[in-house]
Amino acid sequence: MSRVLVTGAASGLGAALVARFVADGHQVLGTDVSEDSPGDGTAYLKLDVRSPEDWDAAVAWCEENWGGLDILVNNAGIATGGRIDVETLDEWDRVVDINLMGVVRGCRAFVPLFKRQHSGRIVNTASAAGLVHPPMMSSYNTVKAGVVALSETLSHELHPYGVNVSVVCPSFFRTNLADSIRGADSAMGATARQLIEKSPRTADDIAAAVLDGIKKQRFLIVPDRPAQLAWLTKRFARPLYDRQMRRIATRAHERAGETRSPDGR
């Protein structure tokens, strides 16, 4: 039985992960920005991933109540995106602070504890967007690629201490993540919402694959077939991948009704 902390646990993939861990017999501390527990019967702590003080309190809770921690799941995040000349710099600051620096803060908070234990696992939720980079998603792609890079770095850096790292890279799945979409590029936001809401995959489907990947000690967990195909296409059929990405950009260009340049691009 492992001691597990999950951020963003009140809804979406976080809630599905909590349920899966509990069903497997683990002790779980769910955390989220709300003061109120989601009422799932597990331990709950308010934690804003932007707050170093909240992270310090989470470490203290785990030491005082459990004597340590076995698995840290940095899952909290928001959806964002837009064309580079439309999305604002404030929007960039927000997604970097939550989706990337939130993970950095979590790792910094718990790594000293894991080093003292000479054990532990960090599981960082990234996205297929951390591996493949569709147009009109520059901020989201950038932060998720950063999470992948951070995870790989730590998988090597922490290996001498017996600490393992996994990074999760799903494609679109049905969740309330679409509710966090906001910003200047409303056209691109509407497209992202549609892709999320019409996906045949559920958060529970992804959570089941994540736990299976953790059990198999995988570093890279790509939990669904569309994400796997996109990643393999980029790696082994790059010209095909580039054509697909440019077709996506062309369709978005046409939907936006933007004027083509004189050379037809």
Secondary structure, 3 states (H helix, E strand, C coil): CCEEEECCCCCHHHHHHHHHHHHCCCEEEEEECCCCCCCCCCEEEECCCCCHHHHHHHHHHHHHHHCCCCEEEECCCCCCCECCCCCCHHHHHHHHHHHHHHHHHHHHHHHHHHHHHCCEEEEEECCHHHCCCCCCEHHHHHHHHHHHHHHHHHHHHCHHHCEEEEEECCCCCECHHHHHCCCCCHHHHHHHHHHHHCCCCEHHHHHHHHHHHHHCCCCEECCCHHHHHHHHHHHHCHHHHHHHHHHHHHHHHHHHCCCCCCCCC
